[in-house]
Amino acid sequence: MVIDVSRRNGIHWDAVLPCEMLGIYKPRPEAYQSAASLLTAAPSQILMVACHNFDLDAARGEGYRTAFVHRPAEWGPAGPPDPVPNPATDVAVAGFAELAAHLGL
């Protein structure tokens, strides 16, 4: 469903790996390690995209590149619990269109 909705909106992912499929949940290191293994890619070749620091921090800890996408409505009217990206994040953008432009897509 994520892939169908993304494509309908002009977003094309190489892969979407839900934790339910892995049987290991973020932010456990094994989740990121398993994803890299399934992709047959080095963690440094993977860009983890999220709107919350806990996920990006854990991915970075496993060697992933990271992109923080601001999504102020993600958590409802109160806003996200951590709206400011960690300064260690590789890319911080206001939305997916800006991320695509940043990546030259």
Stockholm file with secondary structure:
# STOCKHOLM 1.0

chainA/1-105         MVIDVSRRNGIHWDAVLPCEMLGIYKPRPEAYQSAASLLTAAPSQILMVACHNFDLDAARGEGYRTAFVHRPAEWGPAGPPDPVPNPATDVAVAGFAELAAHLGL
#=GR chainA/1-105 SS CHHHHHHHTTCCCSCCCCHHHHTCCTTSHHHHHHHHHHHTCCGGGCEEEESCHHHHHHHHHTTCEEEEECCTTTTCTTCCSCCSCCTTCSEEESSHHHHHHHTTC
#=GC SS_cons         CHHHHHHHTTCCCSCCCCHHHHTCCTTSHHHHHHHHHHHTCCGGGCEEEESCHHHHHHHHHTTCEEEEECCTTTTCTTCCSCCSCCTTCSEEESSHHHHHHHTTC
//
